[in-house]
Amino acid sequence: MSIDAIILRGKDNVATAVQDLKAGQEALARLDRELCKIIINEDIPYGHKFTLRDVACGEEIVKYGEVIGRATANILSGYHAHVQNIESLRGRGDLQKER
């Protein structure tokens, strides 16, 4: 059985598509030996992220067990999680504390 996405850590709230996914598709995502089924609600390009559950605006985005950003809008389960609704929290001088 082929998978459609990968999840590396149990605390991840996004998965990474390993092939192009289409809206309405039931995607299989693998976490270790477990398979999770997620309904895809919009087209997701290969290599892009989608949410595994509803993510609230301001909530941290966790991929591969690491915080990679913060949601700038509510993102419902199965939707594309990318620059249109996530801001990076790394390498940003505006977020560094003044010394």
N, C-alpha and C positions, 0 to 999 in steps of 0.2 A: 504494500500500500504506500503510495507516494504522499508526501506531505506538501502543504501549501505555504507554511510559515514555520519559523522557529522562535522559541522562547527559551532563554538560557537560565533564568532564575525564577523561582516561584514568586518573588516580589515584583517582577516585571508587570507593568500595566499596558505595555505595547508588545506586539510581535513584529517580526520582520518577514515580509513576503519573499519567498524563494522562487516565485514565478509571478507573472501578471495575474491579478485577481479581478474578477468582475462583480459588479453590484448584483446582489441577490444570491450569490454563490455561498454554499456552506463550505468554509475553509477548514482544513485540518492543520492544527499547529501542534508541534511536538515540544514537550518539556520533559527532558530525560526520556523515560520510557512511556510516559503518559501522552495520550492524544486528546486535544481539546478541540471542540467544534465551535466555530464562530461564524455567524452570518455576516457577510461582507455587505455593507450598505452603500458603498460607492467604489468605483474602480480604484484599485491600488496597484501602482506600477511595481515591477520587480525591484527588490532591494529597499522598498519604502516601508514605513511603519504604519500599523493600524492599531486601534485601541482594542483591548481585550474585555474591557468593561467601561461603563460611563466614567469619564474623568471630568472633574469640576474645574472651572476657571480658577487659576492660581495653584492648582495641585501640581506636585512634581511629576515629571515623566521619567519613568524608570525603565531602562533598556539594558539588558545583559547584567542586571543587578546594580547598575550605576545610575545615579540621577544625571540625566542629560539635558534637562530643561524644565520649563514650567508652562503649563497650559495657559494660553491667553484668551481662551474661550471655553465654554463647555464643549466636550467632545463625546458624543454618544458612542456606545460600543459598536465596533465594526467599521468605524470611519477612519479616513486617512489622517494620520498624525504627522504633520510636517510644518514647514515655515509659516503657513497660513494660520496655524493655531498653536504653535509652540515657540517660545523664545529660549534662546540658549542662556545658560547660566555660567558658562565657562569662557575665559578669555575676554571678559567684559570689564574694562577699566571703570565704567560708570557704577559697577556694583562693588568695587573694592572700597574698603574702609580707608578714610584718610589717616595718615600716620602723623 
